[in-house]
Amino acid sequence: MKRLLLTVALVMLSVWSFGQSERTKDFGAIASAEISVGVARNVDLSIEEEFRLDNNCTQFDRWLNSFGVDYTFLRGRMKLGVMGDYIRRFNDDRYFENRYRAGVQLTYSETYRRFKFSFRTKLLSTFRDEATGDYRVNPKLYWRNRLQVSYQMPNSRFKYSVSTELHWLVNDPKNNIVDNLRTVAAVDYRLTRRQYLSVFVRMDNDLQVKEPVDRFYLGVTYKLKY
């Protein structure tokens, strides 16, 4: 437990350092629901719906519909997944646009006593609708790498986790950079054997961009697993 608290403190310190510069701040909210179903041995099918607000929770930001398939192997340590998303978003030019996203990810996990350490690497390509605007790079291809530590309390319905993730834009010749750091601290509560409720705080910090924004989200996710 002490190691988890130390990790959280270090992450919060890094986020606090962003706040010391002249950066735009914003606060938002996220509500989502996930359903995961085992369709074959070591194969899971998942569906997610997400609704997000920004501009200090006064403005619709996006509605996400996500579909994914995961295959678990190496005695549960490794997971390979593919996913597809449809996004309805209110963009920076103040109009609604459709976005389509496809990705593949690989996750490796190790457990030590009550701690679980996992590393996820993901390639994610987002296609924007050319009918609503001209884009210099379309689709945008991101390589995301996330490190997560979770702790399961003995004889408890609660599980705690903290993660940090770097977003690298890899197919823009002019901006081939890491442009975002995402930090998430979450508490999961097991309602029943199949139902879970997760409450989290998420911080998205822009990096190496002209007008950086620090976005803070408070979110809740309902999870159902079969």
VOROMI-119015 format. One record per residue: residue in one letter; x, y, z negated of N, C-alpha, C in turn. Coordinates in Angstrom, 2 decimals, always signed. Each point is the difference from the previous one (the first is absolute). Example, Ala and Ser with C-alpha at 12.3 -4.5 7.8 and 13.67 -1.06 7.14 Angstrom:
! residues 2
- a, +13.19, -5.69, -7.80, -0.89, +1.19, +0.00, +0.90, +1.20, +0.00
- s, -0.35, +1.05, +0.72, +0.82, +1.19, -0.06, -0.77, +1.09, -0.73
This chain:
! residues 226
- m, +0.83, -1.20, +0.00, -0.83, +1.20, +0.00, +0.87, +1.26, +0.00
- k, +1.12, -0.03, -0.71, +0.89, +1.16, -0.05, +0.57, +0.30, +1.39
- r, +0.32, -1.07, +0.75, +0.53, +0.22, +1.35, -1.04, +0.65, +0.90
- l, -1.24, -0.42, -0.12, -1.06, +0.59, +0.80, -0.17, +1.48, -0.32
- l, -0.01, +0.34, -1.29, -0.14, +1.39, -0.41, +1.17, +0.84, +0.49
- l, +1.20, -0.57, -0.03, +1.17, +0.72, +0.50, -0.12, +0.25, +1.49
- t, -0.49, -1.00, +0.74, -0.18, +0.17, +1.44, -1.00, +1.09, +0.30
- v, -1.12, +0.01, -0.73, -1.02, +1.04, +0.19, +0.59, +1.38, -0.29
- a, +0.79, +0.10, -1.08, +0.59, +1.28, -0.37, +0.94, +0.51, +1.09
- l, +0.80, -0.88, +0.60, +0.93, +0.41, +1.05, -0.74, +0.46, +1.25
- v, -1.09, -0.71, +0.33, -0.79, +0.39, +1.16, -0.64, +1.36, -0.23
- m, -0.57, +0.21, -1.18, -0.63, +1.28, -0.31, +1.01, +1.14, +0.02
- l, +1.23, -0.29, -0.44, +1.04, +1.02, +0.02, +0.34, +0.40, +1.42
- s, +0.05, -0.98, +0.91, +0.30, +0.31, +1.39, -1.10, +0.82, +0.63
- v, -1.27, -0.32, -0.33, -1.12, +0.77, +0.52, +0.01, +1.42, -0.57
- w, +0.33, +0.14, -1.28, +0.06, +1.32, -0.64, +1.01, +0.89, +0.69
- s, +1.09, -0.58, +0.49, +1.04, +0.80, +0.66, -0.53, +0.62, +1.28
- f, -0.95, -0.70, +0.69, -0.59, +0.60, +1.20, -0.77, +1.27, -0.35
- g, -0.64, -0.01, -1.15, -0.85, +1.11, -0.39, +0.76, +1.27, -0.34
- q, +1.31, -0.09, -0.10, +0.78, +1.18, -0.37, +0.27, +0.92, +1.20
- s, -0.21, -0.48, +1.22, +0.23, +0.82, +1.18, -1.32, +0.62, +0.46
- e, +0.11, +0.91, +0.99, -1.18, +0.66, +0.53, -0.70, -0.95, +0.96
- r, -0.97, -0.71, -0.52, -0.72, -0.98, +0.78, -1.50, +0.15, -0.26
- t, -0.80, -0.27, +1.03, -1.44, +0.06, -0.15, -0.48, -1.20, -0.82
- k, -0.93, +0.26, -0.91, -0.56, -1.06, -0.84, -1.46, -0.24, +0.39
- d, -0.41, -1.26, -0.07, -1.39, -0.34, +0.28, -0.40, -1.17, -0.88
- f, -1.30, -0.08, -0.28, -0.54, -1.07, -0.84, -1.18, -0.63, +0.73
- g, -0.07, -1.34, -0.06, -1.07, -0.70, +0.69, -0.49, -1.20, -0.78
- a, -0.95, -0.73, +0.60, -0.59, -1.17, -0.63, -0.19, -1.10, +1.04
- i, +0.13, -1.24, -0.45, -0.13, -1.16, +0.88, -0.94, -1.02, -0.65
- a, -0.96, -0.50, +0.77, -0.87, -1.09, -0.44, +0.03, -1.07, +1.07
- s, +0.20, -1.26, -0.42, +0.10, -1.07, +0.99, -0.53, -1.30, -0.57
- a, -0.26, -0.94, +0.92, -0.46, -1.34, -0.36, +0.71, -1.00, +0.90
- e, +0.44, -1.12, -0.58, +0.71, -1.03, +0.74, -0.64, -1.37, -0.26
- i, -0.10, -0.79, +1.06, -0.45, -1.38, -0.11, +1.05, -0.89, +0.64
- s, +0.44, -1.02, -0.74, +1.00, -0.94, +0.49, -0.57, -1.41, -0.09
- v, +0.09, -0.74, +1.11, -0.58, -1.35, +0.07, +1.05, -0.96, +0.54
- g, +0.20, -1.11, -0.68, +0.87, -1.05, +0.51, -0.71, -0.81, +1.07
- v, +0.51, +0.05, +1.23, -0.67, -0.67, +1.13, +0.68, -1.31, +0.39
- a, +1.21, -0.22, -0.47, +0.74, -1.24, +0.26, +1.10, -0.08, -1.04
- r, +0.73, -1.10, +0.01, +1.09, -0.15, -0.95, +1.05, +1.09, +0.21
- n, +0.23, +0.79, -1.04, +0.98, +1.09, +0.01, -0.35, +1.15, +0.93
- v, -1.22, +0.05, +0.49, -0.42, +1.07, +0.92, -1.18, +0.75, -0.63
- d, +0.16, +1.32, -0.10, -1.05, +0.85, -0.57, -0.44, +1.05, +1.01
- l, -1.30, +0.24, +0.02, -0.59, +1.04, +0.82, -0.48, +1.12, -0.91
- s, +0.31, +1.27, +0.34, -0.38, +1.12, -0.86, -0.66, +1.10, +0.81
- i, -0.95, +0.67, -0.66, -0.71, +1.15, +0.58, +0.00, +1.12, -1.05
- e, +0.28, +1.22, +0.44, +0.06, +1.13, -0.92, -0.75, +1.20, +0.57
- e, -0.71, +0.71, -0.87, -0.62, +1.28, +0.33, +0.54, +1.04, -0.97
- e, +0.42, +1.17, +0.55, +0.57, +1.05, -0.84, -0.56, +1.36, +0.40
- f, -0.31, +0.80, -0.99, -0.49, +1.37, +0.20, +0.92, +0.93, -0.78
- r, +0.47, +1.07, +0.65, +0.99, +0.87, -0.63, -0.36, +1.47, +0.14
- l, +0.21, +0.75, -1.09, -0.20, +1.44, -0.03, +1.33, +0.70, -0.25
- d, +0.15, +1.22, +0.52, +1.18, +0.80, -0.30, -0.43, +1.45, -0.21
- n, +0.96, +0.94, +0.12, -0.28, +1.43, -0.22, -0.69, +0.19, -1.35
- n, +0.67, -0.54, -1.03, -0.52, +0.06, -1.37, -1.39, -0.65, -0.13
- c, -0.15, -1.12, +0.70, -1.23, -0.83, -0.04, -1.23, +0.71, +0.56
- t, +0.20, +1.00, +0.86, -1.14, +0.73, +0.56, -0.24, -0.31, +1.47
- q, +0.90, -0.80, +0.62, -0.09, -0.20, +1.44, +0.22, -1.46, +0.36
- f, -0.83, -0.51, +0.91, +0.18, -1.35, +0.52, +1.32, -0.09, +0.76
- d, +0.78, -1.02, -0.30, +1.28, -0.19, +0.68, -0.07, -1.14, +1.01
- r, -0.43, -1.19, -0.48, -0.09, -1.11, +0.95, -0.87, -1.12, -0.55
- w, -0.48, -0.82, +0.95, -0.70, -1.23, -0.30, +0.74, -1.12, +0.71
- l, +0.42, -1.01, -0.75, +0.84, -1.08, +0.53, -0.76, -1.31, -0.01
- n, +0.06, -0.73, +1.12, -0.49, -1.37, +0.11, +1.18, -0.88, +0.34
- s, +0.33, -0.97, -0.85, +1.20, -0.79, +0.19, -0.32, -1.50, +0.01
- f, +0.76, -0.72, +0.84, -0.16, -1.45, +0.14, +1.39, -0.61, +0.00
- g, +0.21, -1.08, -0.76, +1.33, -0.60, -0.07, -0.04, -1.51, -0.21
- v, +1.09, -0.65, +0.42, +0.19, -1.43, -0.20, +1.39, -0.21, -0.60
- d, +0.08, -0.77, -1.09, +1.26, -0.27, -0.68, +0.27, -1.49, -0.05
- y, +1.26, -0.36, +0.22, +0.44, -1.39, -0.14, +1.09, -0.06, -1.06
- t, -0.21, -0.82, -1.04, +0.93, -0.12, -1.11, +0.81, -1.29, +0.13
- f, +1.32, +0.11, -0.22, +0.88, -1.17, +0.11, +1.16, +0.15, -0.96
- l, +0.97, -0.88, +0.10, +1.16, -0.02, -0.87, -0.45, -0.07, -1.47
- r, -0.91, -0.94, -0.28, -0.52, -0.23, -1.35, -0.60, +1.26, -0.62
- g, -0.69, +0.75, +0.82, -0.68, +1.19, -0.48, +0.86, +1.24, -0.08
- r, +1.27, -0.09, +0.31, +0.89, +1.16, -0.12, -0.09, +0.94, +1.21
- m, -0.30, -0.53, +1.16, +0.02, +0.79, +1.22, -1.40, +0.08, +0.60
- k, -0.32, +1.18, +0.53, -1.31, +0.19, +0.63, +0.18, +0.78, +1.29
- l, -0.57, -0.53, +1.08, +0.04, +0.65, +1.31, -1.42, +0.44, +0.34
- g, -0.15, +1.27, +0.37, -1.33, +0.52, +0.27, -0.07, +0.84, +1.26
- v, -1.16, -0.01, +0.63, -0.30, +0.88, +1.13, -1.30, +0.72, -0.33
- m, -0.14, +1.24, +0.49, -1.20, +0.77, -0.32, -0.36, +0.95, +1.13
- g, -1.26, +0.41, +0.00, -0.49, +0.99, +0.93, -0.95, +0.95, -0.71
- d, +0.07, +1.30, +0.31, -0.80, +1.01, -0.68, -0.73, +0.88, +1.01
- y, -1.19, +0.42, -0.39, -0.69, +1.08, +0.69, -0.14, +1.15, -1.00
- i, +0.41, +1.20, +0.39, +0.00, +1.16, -0.90, -0.78, +1.14, +0.63
- r, -0.93, +0.52, -0.75, -0.73, +1.22, +0.38, +0.54, +1.12, -0.88
- r, +0.69, +0.98, +0.59, +0.75, +0.97, -0.80, -0.34, +1.44, +0.39
- f, -0.02, +0.85, -1.01, -0.13, +1.45, +0.18, +1.42, +0.56, +0.02
- n, +0.50, +0.36, +1.19, +1.43, +0.30, +0.13, +0.33, +1.46, -0.32
- d, +1.28, +0.33, +0.18, +0.50, +1.33, -0.35, -0.57, +1.10, +0.88
- d, -0.48, -0.36, +1.19, -0.62, +0.98, +0.89, -1.49, +0.16, -0.29
- r, -0.47, -0.64, -1.08, -1.35, +0.14, -0.52, -1.07, -0.54, +0.94
- y, +0.27, -1.16, +0.56, -1.03, -0.73, +0.72, +0.18, -1.49, -0.26
- f, -1.06, -0.75, +0.24, +0.04, -1.44, -0.27, +0.63, -0.73, +1.19
- e, +0.82, -0.98, -0.31, +0.62, -0.80, +1.05, +0.03, -1.46, -0.42
- n, +0.07, -0.87, +1.00, +0.12, -1.42, -0.23, +1.46, -0.42, +0.14
- r, +0.44, -0.84, -0.92, +1.34, -0.56, +0.07, -0.09, -1.52, -0.13
- y, +0.93, -0.67, +0.67, +0.04, -1.46, -0.03, +1.41, -0.42, -0.39
- r, +0.08, -0.97, -0.89, +1.29, -0.36, -0.56, +0.18, -1.51, +0.00
- a, +1.21, -0.44, +0.30, +0.34, -1.42, -0.04, +1.34, -0.16, -0.70
- g, +0.16, -1.10, -0.73, +1.25, -0.17, -0.73, +0.29, -1.44, -0.34
- v, +1.26, -0.22, -0.38, +0.45, -1.30, -0.48, +0.88, +0.23, -1.21
- q, -0.11, -0.86, -1.01, +0.77, +0.20, -1.22, +0.52, -1.33, -0.55
- l, +1.10, +0.09, -0.75, +0.60, -1.15, -0.65, +0.30, +0.37, -1.44
- t, -0.47, -0.83, -0.95, +0.16, +0.28, -1.43, +0.70, -1.17, -0.68
- y, +1.00, +0.32, -0.81, +0.70, -1.01, -0.79, -0.14, +0.34, -1.48
- s, -0.36, -1.00, -0.82, -0.25, +0.23, -1.43, +0.77, -1.00, -0.85
- e, +0.40, +0.46, -1.17, +0.63, -0.84, -1.01, -0.62, +0.33, -1.36
- t, -0.17, -1.02, -0.83, -0.58, +0.18, -1.33, +1.04, -0.32, -1.06
- y, +0.09, +0.89, -0.97, +0.88, -0.20, -1.15, -0.79, +0.25, -1.26
- r, -0.30, -1.09, -0.71, -0.84, +0.08, -1.19, -1.33, +0.65, +0.38
- r, -0.33, +1.13, -0.65, -1.27, +0.66, +0.29, +0.11, +1.05, +1.10
- f, +1.18, +0.15, +0.59, +0.22, +0.99, +1.03, -0.03, -0.64, +1.39
- k, -0.52, +0.74, +0.95, +0.03, -0.43, +1.40, +0.64, +1.11, +0.83
- f, +1.03, -0.33, +0.74, +0.70, +0.95, +0.85, -0.29, -0.36, +1.46
- s, -0.37, +0.98, +0.79, -0.29, -0.29, +1.40, +0.55, +1.11, +0.90
- f, +0.42, -0.43, +1.18, +0.48, +0.94, +1.02, -0.80, -0.25, +1.27
- r, -0.57, +1.07, +0.55, -0.79, -0.11, +1.22, +0.57, +0.89, +1.09
- t, +0.19, -0.56, +1.18, +0.40, +0.78, +1.15, -1.10, -0.10, +1.04
- k, -0.34, +1.15, +0.61, -1.17, +0.05, +0.88, +0.29, +0.89, +1.21
- l, -0.42, -0.46, +1.19, +0.00, +0.82, +1.21, -1.44, +0.36, +0.31
- l, -0.27, +1.30, +0.16, -1.37, +0.48, +0.14, -0.06, +1.00, +1.16
- s, -0.85, -0.28, +0.96, -0.13, +0.86, +1.18, -1.38, +0.62, +0.03
- t, -0.07, +1.34, +0.08, -1.27, +0.72, -0.01, -0.24, +0.66, +1.35
- f, -1.14, -0.33, +0.63, -0.37, +0.54, +1.30, -1.04, +1.11, -0.21
- r, +0.29, +1.19, +0.51, -0.92, +1.14, -0.12, -0.73, +0.21, +1.31
- d, -1.22, +0.53, -0.08, -0.88, +0.17, +1.15, +0.46, +1.18, +0.85
- e, +0.49, -0.29, +1.20, +0.49, +1.06, +0.89, -1.13, +0.90, +0.50
- a, -1.25, -0.44, -0.13, -1.12, +0.83, +0.45, -0.22, +1.20, -0.92
- t, +0.55, -0.05, -1.21, -0.18, +1.09, -0.96, +1.24, +0.86, -0.16
- g, +1.07, -0.29, +0.74, +1.20, +0.81, -0.12, +1.18, -0.63, +0.72
- d, +1.04, +0.79, +0.21, +1.23, -0.49, +0.62, +1.03, -0.26, -1.08
- y, +0.65, -1.15, +0.05, +0.95, -0.39, -1.03, +1.34, -0.35, +0.64
- r, +1.04, +0.59, -0.54, +1.33, -0.24, +0.55, +0.43, -1.44, -0.17
- v, -0.38, -0.62, -1.12, +0.30, -1.41, -0.26, -1.31, -0.70, -0.33
- n, -0.39, -0.93, +0.83, -1.23, -0.76, -0.22, +0.15, -1.38, +0.66
- p, +0.01, -1.06, -0.77, -0.24, -0.06, -1.46, +1.25, +0.35, -0.81
- k, -0.23, +0.27, -1.29, +1.09, +0.17, -0.93, +0.29, -1.33, -0.68
- l, +1.29, -0.38, +0.02, +0.40, -1.27, -0.61, +0.77, +0.28, -1.28
- y, -0.53, -0.52, -1.11, +0.64, +0.18, -1.30, +0.52, -1.33, -0.53
- w, +1.18, +0.07, -0.63, +0.56, -1.13, -0.73, -0.07, +0.37, -1.48
- r, -0.81, -0.74, -0.75, -0.19, +0.28, -1.42, +0.62, -1.10, -0.85
- n, +0.68, +0.42, -1.06, +0.61, -0.95, -0.92, -0.42, +0.34, -1.43
- r, -0.59, -1.00, -0.68, -0.55, +0.23, -1.34, +0.59, -0.97, -1.01
- l, +0.38, +0.53, -1.15, +0.45, -0.80, -1.13, -1.02, +0.16, -1.12
- q, -0.47, -1.13, -0.55, -1.04, +0.03, -1.02, +0.39, -0.89, -1.18
- v, -0.31, +0.49, -1.19, +0.19, -0.76, -1.23, -1.34, -0.05, -0.73
- s, -0.43, -1.20, -0.40, -1.25, -0.12, -0.74, +0.25, -0.80, -1.28
- y, -0.88, +0.22, -0.98, +0.13, -0.65, -1.30, -1.37, -0.50, -0.44
- q, -0.08, -1.29, -0.29, -1.23, -0.61, -0.47, +0.09, -0.24, -1.50
- m, -0.87, +0.65, -0.76, +0.02, -0.16, -1.45, -0.50, -1.40, -0.37
- p, +0.59, -0.61, -1.05, -0.45, -1.33, -0.44, -1.42, +0.05, -0.53
- n, -0.81, -0.98, +0.40, -1.39, -0.12, -0.48, -0.78, +1.30, +0.17
- s, +0.18, +0.64, +1.11, -0.65, +1.28, +0.25, -0.57, +0.04, +1.41
- r, -1.06, +0.78, +0.16, -0.59, +0.21, +1.32, +0.71, +1.11, +0.78
- f, +0.95, +0.68, -0.64, +0.66, +1.14, +0.63, +1.31, -0.41, +0.67
- k, +0.28, +0.66, +1.12, +1.29, -0.12, +0.67, +0.44, +1.39, +0.43
- y, +1.27, +0.32, -0.22, +0.53, +1.32, +0.31, +1.03, -0.11, +1.13
- s, +0.05, +1.02, +0.85, +0.97, -0.03, +1.10, +0.43, +1.41, +0.37
- v, +1.19, +0.09, +0.56, +0.51, +1.26, +0.54, +0.77, -0.34, +1.27
- s, -0.11, +0.85, +1.01, +0.68, -0.26, +1.27, +0.47, +1.30, +0.61
- t, +0.99, -0.12, +0.86, +0.49, +1.14, +0.77, +0.23, -0.47, +1.42
- e, -0.35, +0.85, +0.97, +0.05, -0.39, +1.42, +0.51, +1.14, +0.85
- l, +0.92, -0.29, +0.91, +0.54, +0.98, +0.94, -0.59, -0.24, +1.38
- h, -0.39, +1.11, +0.68, -0.59, -0.06, +1.33, +1.00, +0.59, +1.00
- w, +0.41, -0.82, +0.97, +1.00, +0.41, +0.98, -0.65, +0.02, +1.38
- l, -0.06, +1.19, +0.62, -0.51, +0.14, +1.36, +1.12, -0.39, +0.97
- v, -0.18, -1.10, +0.72, +1.13, -0.58, +0.73, -0.04, +0.25, +1.51
- n, -1.11, +0.47, +0.56, -0.06, +0.13, +1.47, -0.14, +1.45, +0.47
- d, +0.37, +0.95, -0.83, +0.00, +1.41, +0.39, +1.45, +0.45, +0.16
- p, +0.49, +0.22, +1.22, +1.41, +0.37, +0.20, +0.39, +1.29, -0.72
- k, -0.94, +0.93, -0.18, +0.32, +1.27, -0.65, -0.14, -0.06, -1.52
- n, -0.76, -0.95, -0.49, -0.23, -0.09, -1.44, +0.09, -1.45, -0.47
- n, +1.13, -0.62, +0.27, +0.22, -1.36, -0.46, +0.47, +0.05, -1.45
- i, -0.98, +0.14, -0.92, +0.33, +0.32, -1.39, -0.91, -0.77, -0.95
- v, +0.43, -0.07, -1.26, -0.89, -0.40, -1.08, -0.77, +1.25, -0.42
- d, -1.31, +0.00, +0.21, -0.76, +1.23, -0.20, -1.00, -0.06, -1.16
- n, -0.04, -1.13, -0.73, -0.94, -0.07, -1.11, +0.47, -0.99, -1.05
- l, -0.20, +0.36, -1.26, +0.23, -0.89, -1.14, -1.33, -0.18, -0.72
- r, -0.45, -1.24, -0.12, -1.27, -0.30, -0.66, +0.26, -0.76, -1.29
- t, -0.57, +0.49, -1.09, +0.15, -0.62, -1.32, -1.39, -0.31, -0.56
- v, -0.18, -1.23, -0.47, -1.29, -0.41, -0.53, +0.18, -0.67, -1.35
- a, -0.77, +0.44, -0.99, -0.07, -0.65, -1.30, -1.44, -0.47, -0.20
- a, -0.19, -1.29, -0.31, -1.35, -0.57, -0.03, -0.21, -0.87, -1.23
- v, -1.26, -0.11, -0.39, -0.44, -0.92, -1.04, -1.15, -0.83, +0.57
- d, +0.18, -1.32, +0.03, -1.04, -0.90, +0.47, -0.69, -0.66, -1.19
- y, -1.33, -0.10, +0.08, -0.77, -0.66, -1.05, -0.84, -1.11, +0.62
- r, +0.13, -1.20, -0.54, -0.75, -1.15, +0.52, -1.39, -0.01, -0.60
- l, -1.02, +0.25, +0.83, -1.38, +0.01, -0.46, -0.53, -1.41, -0.19
- t, +0.21, -0.85, +1.02, -0.37, -1.41, -0.06, +1.12, -0.78, +0.67
- r, -0.22, -1.27, +0.22, +1.03, -0.84, +0.62, +0.32, +0.46, +1.42
- r, -0.99, +0.61, +0.67, +0.18, +0.40, +1.39, -0.02, +1.52, +0.22
- q, -0.39, +0.75, -1.00, -0.17, +1.44, +0.17, +1.03, +0.78, -0.82
- y, +0.53, +1.07, +0.62, +1.02, +0.83, -0.64, -0.32, +1.47, +0.28
- l, +0.43, +0.84, -0.91, -0.12, +1.44, +0.16, +1.37, +0.62, -0.22
- s, +0.45, +0.78, +0.96, +1.31, +0.64, -0.07, -0.16, +1.51, -0.04
- v, +0.64, +0.64, -0.98, +0.04, +1.46, -0.10, +1.45, +0.43, +0.20
- f, +0.23, +0.98, +0.85, +1.38, +0.35, +0.33, +0.17, +1.50, +0.20
- v, +1.25, +0.42, -0.14, +0.44, +1.35, +0.35, +1.01, -0.14, +1.13
- r, -0.21, +0.76, +1.07, +0.90, -0.07, +1.15, +0.56, +1.37, +0.30
- m, +1.29, +0.05, +0.31, +0.68, +1.25, +0.34, +0.69, -0.15, +1.34
- d, -0.39, +0.82, +0.97, +0.63, +0.02, +1.32, +0.81, +1.27, +0.12
- n, +1.31, -0.13, +0.15, +0.90, +1.15, +0.07, +0.65, +0.06, +1.37
- d, -0.29, +1.07, +0.76, +0.62, +0.20, +1.31, +1.50, +0.23, -0.15
- l, +0.76, -0.54, +0.94, +1.45, +0.15, +0.03, +0.44, +0.48, +1.37
- q, +0.99, +0.88, +0.06, +0.66, +0.41, +1.23, -0.98, +0.53, +1.05
- v, -1.04, +0.71, -0.44, -0.94, +0.61, +0.93, -0.04, +1.51, -0.25
- k, -0.53, +0.75, +0.97, +0.03, +1.46, -0.10, -0.88, +0.54, -1.12
- e, -1.19, -0.55, -0.15, -0.93, +0.48, -1.02, -0.38, -1.17, -0.92
- p, +0.87, -0.33, -0.96, -0.24, -1.17, -0.85, -1.19, +0.17, -0.93
- v, -0.71, -1.10, -0.21, -1.17, -0.02, -0.88, +0.16, -1.14, -1.00
- d, -0.32, +0.28, -1.25, -0.07, -1.03, -1.03, -1.48, -0.29, -0.26
- r, -0.44, -1.21, +0.31, -1.40, -0.37, -0.15, -0.14, -0.99, -1.16
- f, -0.91, +0.29, -0.90, -0.25, -0.85, -1.16, -1.43, -0.54, +0.09
- y, -0.13, -1.32, -0.10, -1.30, -0.64, +0.11, -0.31, -0.79, -1.26
- l, -1.26, +0.06, -0.40, -0.53, -0.90, -1.02, -0.96, -0.94, +0.70
- g, +0.20, -1.31, -0.19, -0.79, -0.94, +0.77, -0.51, -1.17, -0.80
- v, -1.01, -0.67, +0.57, -0.57, -1.20, -0.60, -0.31, -0.99, +1.13
- t, +0.32, -1.27, -0.24, -0.23, -1.05, +0.99, -0.70, -1.18, -0.66
- y, -1.06, -0.46, +0.65, -0.68, -1.23, -0.43, +0.47, -1.14, +0.88
- k, +0.43, -1.11, -0.62, +0.54, -1.14, +0.74, -0.80, -1.26, -0.30
- l, -0.30, -0.72, +1.07, -0.72, -1.26, -0.11, +0.79, -1.06, +0.73
- k, +0.33, -1.11, -0.70, +0.84, -1.04, +0.59, -0.72, -1.35, -0.05
- y, +0.04, -0.69, +1.13, -0.58, -1.35, +0.10, +1.08, -1.01, +0.40
